[in-house]
């Protein structure tokens, strides 16, 4: 008898109250005794339908991914301070970094330079897409979309990703690779800025040191909060998968004051081909069954 996807769908619906993907015990007790080809179709059907509902069901399949090949990290770091009575608000993003577990706040060592990175063009393009999403999520804080030129070449680019045709910067850096994305805002009218972005009460007439410190801390928290869900925007438009960030914190001292230095680490994984993974698993199982028969 030929088994069709309709047959598999009906059988799957009959056990719909079970978590087919994650519950190994239930799988063993109900369908593991079926012929391997039928098992394969059931699992394949279940995964195809379940992955669109909740990708967290498939998290375990990412465990065998290889760092800097199947998945990479990038980090985002907000830096806010006042220099010569001017507020400086910066957001620094680096693509292709060490993991949050191995990141060292003090040595500043980079995983790759732009010249030795071996990422594919599609991944480089994803960095540009992510940069655009980052900007859209923080533009309410008045960050500029900077693009400066000098003698027809790019001096600095707050770019939105690799261009269709690569061109060189002033320092001959190929801009089809995007190692970092930095955006900035500065102002001497600090009080008005804080009021416009609703960091302090509009009734405040003058900034004190205490009010300023509280406002800067709140601004940093608001920026970080606005970045926590950029993975949702990216995952809607890409086959790759971007996880929610891990925040790593370091305490630093400046002018006898301690402050939290925070960096957000995002894990970006290549497209998860569940069907291919599942097929390999069942081929391995079939080979093991054949060995038992022999």
C-alpha positions as CSV (number, residue, x, y, z in Angstrom):
1,X,0.0,0.0,0.0
2,X,1.3,3.5,-0.9
3,X,1.4,5.8,2.1
4,X,0.5,9.4,1.2
5,X,0.9,12.7,3.1
6,X,-2.9,12.6,3.6
7,X,-2.6,9.3,5.4
8,X,0.2,10.7,7.6
9,X,-1.8,13.8,8.3
10,X,-4.7,11.7,9.6
11,X,-2.5,9.6,11.7
12,X,-0.7,12.7,13.1
13,X,-4.1,14.3,14.0
14,X,-5.0,11.2,15.9
15,X,-2.0,11.8,18.2
16,X,-2.2,15.6,18.2
17,X,-2.4,15.8,22.0
18,X,1.2,14.6,22.1
19,X,4.3,16.7,21.5
20,X,5.6,14.7,18.6
21,X,8.9,16.6,18.3
22,X,10.0,16.8,21.8
23,X,8.4,14.0,23.8
24,X,10.7,11.0,23.1
25,X,8.9,8.9,25.6
26,X,5.5,9.3,23.8
27,X,7.1,8.7,20.5
28,X,8.6,5.5,21.7
29,X,5.4,4.2,23.2
30,X,3.1,5.0,20.2
31,X,4.9,5.0,16.9
32,X,8.3,3.6,17.3
33,X,7.1,0.1,16.4
34,X,5.8,1.2,13.0
35,X,7.9,0.6,9.9
36,X,10.8,3.0,9.5
37,X,9.4,4.6,6.3
38,X,6.2,5.4,8.0
39,X,8.0,6.7,11.1
40,X,10.0,9.0,8.8
41,X,6.9,10.4,7.1
42,X,5.1,11.0,10.4
43,X,8.1,12.9,11.9
44,X,8.7,14.8,8.7
45,X,5.0,15.9,8.6
46,X,5.0,16.8,12.3
47,X,8.1,18.9,12.0
48,X,7.0,20.7,8.9
49,X,3.8,21.8,10.6
50,X,5.2,22.4,14.1
51,X,8.2,24.6,13.1
52,X,5.9,27.3,11.8
53,X,4.0,27.5,15.1
54,X,6.9,27.7,17.5
55,X,10.5,27.4,16.5
56,X,11.6,26.9,20.1
57,X,10.3,23.3,19.6
58,X,13.3,22.8,17.3
59,X,16.0,24.4,19.5
60,X,17.7,21.0,20.1
61,X,18.5,20.7,16.4
62,X,20.8,23.7,16.7
63,X,23.0,22.0,19.2
64,X,25.3,20.4,16.6
65,X,25.9,23.6,14.8
66,X,29.6,24.7,14.6
67,X,30.6,28.1,15.8
68,X,31.6,30.7,13.2
69,X,30.5,28.3,10.5
70,X,26.8,27.4,11.1
71,X,26.2,30.2,13.5
72,X,27.9,33.5,14.5
73,X,27.6,36.1,17.2
74,X,27.3,39.8,16.9
75,X,27.1,42.4,19.7
76,X,25.5,45.8,20.3
77,X,27.0,48.2,22.8
78,X,25.4,51.5,23.8
79,X,27.8,54.1,25.2
80,X,26.5,57.4,26.7
81,X,28.6,60.1,28.4
82,X,29.0,63.9,28.6
83,X,32.2,65.5,27.3
84,X,32.8,69.2,27.5
85,X,29.1,69.8,28.4
86,X,28.0,67.9,25.3
87,X,26.0,64.7,25.5
88,X,27.4,61.9,23.4
89,X,25.1,58.9,22.6
90,X,26.6,56.1,20.5
91,X,25.6,52.6,19.5
92,X,28.3,50.3,18.4
93,X,27.5,47.0,16.6
94,X,30.2,44.4,15.7
95,X,29.4,41.4,13.4
96,X,31.2,38.1,13.8
97,X,32.5,38.2,17.4
98,X,33.5,35.9,20.1
99,X,30.7,34.2,22.1
100,X,29.4,36.0,25.3
101,X,31.0,33.2,27.3
102,X,34.5,33.9,25.9
103,X,34.2,37.7,25.5
104,X,36.7,39.6,27.5
105,X,35.9,43.2,28.3
106,X,39.5,44.2,28.8
107,X,41.6,42.9,25.9
108,X,39.4,44.1,23.1
109,X,40.5,41.3,20.8
110,X,38.6,40.9,17.6
111,X,37.6,37.5,16.1
112,X,38.1,38.6,12.5
113,X,39.4,41.6,10.6
114,X,37.5,42.6,7.5
115,X,40.3,41.1,5.4
116,X,40.4,37.6,6.8
117,X,36.7,37.0,7.3
118,X,35.4,34.1,5.3
119,X,31.6,34.7,5.6
120,X,29.5,34.1,2.5
121,X,27.8,37.0,0.7
122,X,24.3,36.1,2.0
123,X,25.5,36.3,5.6
124,X,27.2,39.7,4.9
125,X,23.9,40.9,3.4
126,X,22.1,39.7,6.6
127,X,24.3,42.1,8.6
128,X,23.0,44.9,6.5
129,X,19.4,43.9,7.0
130,X,20.0,43.6,10.7
131,X,21.7,47.1,10.8
132,X,18.5,48.5,9.2
133,X,16.4,46.8,11.8
134,X,18.6,48.2,14.6
135,X,18.3,51.7,13.3
136,X,14.5,51.4,12.9
137,X,14.2,50.3,16.6
138,X,16.3,53.1,18.0
139,X,15.7,56.0,15.7
140,X,13.4,57.6,18.3
141,X,16.6,58.5,20.2
142,X,17.6,60.8,17.4
143,X,20.5,58.7,16.0
144,X,21.8,59.9,12.6
145,X,21.9,57.9,9.4
146,X,25.4,59.0,8.6
147,X,27.0,58.6,5.2
148,X,30.0,60.8,4.5
149,X,32.2,61.1,1.4
150,X,35.6,62.5,0.7
151,X,36.9,62.8,-2.9
152,X,34.2,60.4,-4.1
153,X,35.1,57.7,-1.6
154,X,33.4,56.7,1.6
155,X,35.1,58.0,4.8
156,X,32.6,56.6,7.2
157,X,29.4,54.7,6.5
158,X,26.4,54.1,8.8
159,X,25.4,51.7,6.0
160,X,22.5,49.4,5.6
161,X,24.5,46.5,4.3
162,X,26.6,45.4,1.3
163,X,26.0,47.4,-1.8
164,X,25.2,45.8,-5.1
165,X,28.6,46.7,-6.4
166,X,31.5,46.8,-4.0
167,X,33.5,50.0,-3.7
168,X,36.5,51.1,-1.7
169,X,36.6,53.5,1.2
170,X,39.2,56.1,1.8
171,X,41.3,53.4,3.5
172,X,40.6,50.9,0.7
173,X,38.2,48.8,2.8
174,X,35.8,46.7,0.7
175,X,32.3,47.7,1.6
176,X,30.7,44.5,0.4
177,X,31.7,43.3,3.9
178,X,30.1,44.9,7.0
179,X,32.2,44.4,10.1
180,X,30.5,47.0,12.1
181,X,27.6,49.4,12.2
182,X,27.9,52.6,14.3
183,X,25.4,55.3,14.8
184,X,25.7,58.5,16.9
185,X,23.9,61.5,18.3
186,X,25.4,64.5,20.2
187,X,23.9,67.6,21.6
188,X,24.7,70.5,24.0
189,X,21.0,71.1,24.7
190,X,20.9,68.1,27.0
191,X,17.8,69.2,28.9
192,X,15.7,69.6,25.8
193,X,16.9,66.3,24.4
194,X,16.0,64.4,27.6
195,X,12.5,65.9,27.5
196,X,11.9,65.2,23.8
197,X,12.6,61.5,24.3
198,X,10.7,61.4,27.6
199,X,13.6,60.5,29.8
200,X,12.9,63.2,32.4
201,X,9.8,65.1,33.4
202,X,8.9,68.1,31.3
203,X,8.6,70.2,34.4
204,X,12.3,69.9,35.2
205,X,13.9,73.4,34.7
206,X,17.6,72.6,35.4
207,X,19.8,69.5,35.3
208,X,21.6,68.5,38.4
209,X,24.4,65.9,38.5
210,X,22.0,63.4,40.1
211,X,19.2,64.0,37.6
212,X,21.7,63.8,34.7
213,X,23.1,60.5,35.9
214,X,19.6,59.0,36.4
215,X,18.6,60.2,32.9
216,X,21.7,58.7,31.3
217,X,21.0,55.4,33.0
218,X,17.4,55.4,32.0
219,X,18.3,56.3,28.4
220,X,20.7,53.3,28.2
221,X,18.0,51.0,29.6
222,X,15.5,52.3,27.1
223,X,17.9,51.8,24.2
224,X,18.7,48.2,25.4
225,X,15.0,47.6,25.8
226,X,14.2,48.7,22.2
227,X,16.8,46.2,20.9
228,X,15.6,43.2,22.8
229,X,13.1,42.1,20.1
230,X,15.0,42.9,16.9
231,X,15.1,39.1,16.4
232,X,11.4,39.0,16.0
233,X,11.6,41.5,13.0
234,X,14.5,39.6,11.4
235,X,13.0,36.2,11.8
236,X,9.8,37.3,9.9
237,X,11.8,38.1,6.8
238,X,14.6,35.5,6.8
239,X,15.1,31.8,6.7
240,X,17.9,32.1,9.2
241,X,17.2,32.3,12.8
242,X,18.2,35.0,15.2
243,X,17.9,34.3,19.0
244,X,17.0,36.8,21.7
245,X,20.1,38.5,23.1
246,X,22.2,37.7,26.1
247,X,23.3,40.7,28.1
248,X,26.8,40.7,29.5
249,X,27.5,43.3,32.2
250,X,30.8,44.7,33.5
251,X,31.2,47.2,36.3
252,X,33.6,50.1,35.4
253,X,34.8,53.2,37.3
254,X,34.9,56.7,35.8
255,X,35.6,59.9,37.8
256,X,35.2,58.0,41.1
257,X,31.8,56.7,40.0
258,X,30.9,53.1,39.1
259,X,28.6,52.4,36.2
260,X,27.4,49.3,34.3
261,X,29.0,48.6,31.0
262,X,26.5,46.4,29.1
263,X,26.8,44.5,25.8
264,X,24.0,42.6,24.0
265,X,25.1,39.4,22.3
266,X,22.9,38.0,19.5
267,X,23.3,34.5,18.1
268,X,22.5,34.2,14.3
269,X,22.1,30.7,13.0
270,X,21.9,29.6,9.4
271,X,18.7,28.1,7.9
272,X,17.7,24.9,9.8
273,X,16.8,22.2,7.2
274,X,14.8,19.9,9.5
275,X,13.9,17.6,6.7
276,X,17.6,17.0,5.8
277,X,18.5,16.4,9.5
278,X,15.6,14.1,10.0
279,X,16.5,12.1,6.9
280,X,20.1,11.6,8.1
281,X,18.8,10.5,11.5
282,X,16.6,7.8,9.9
283,X,19.3,6.7,7.5
284,X,21.5,6.1,10.4
285,X,18.7,4.2,12.2
286,X,18.0,2.1,9.2
287,X,21.7,1.1,8.9
288,X,21.7,0.2,12.6
289,X,18.6,-2.0,12.1
290,X,20.2,-3.7,9.0
291,X,23.3,-4.5,11.1
292,X,21.1,-6.2,13.7
293,X,19.4,-8.3,11.0
294,X,22.8,-9.4,9.6
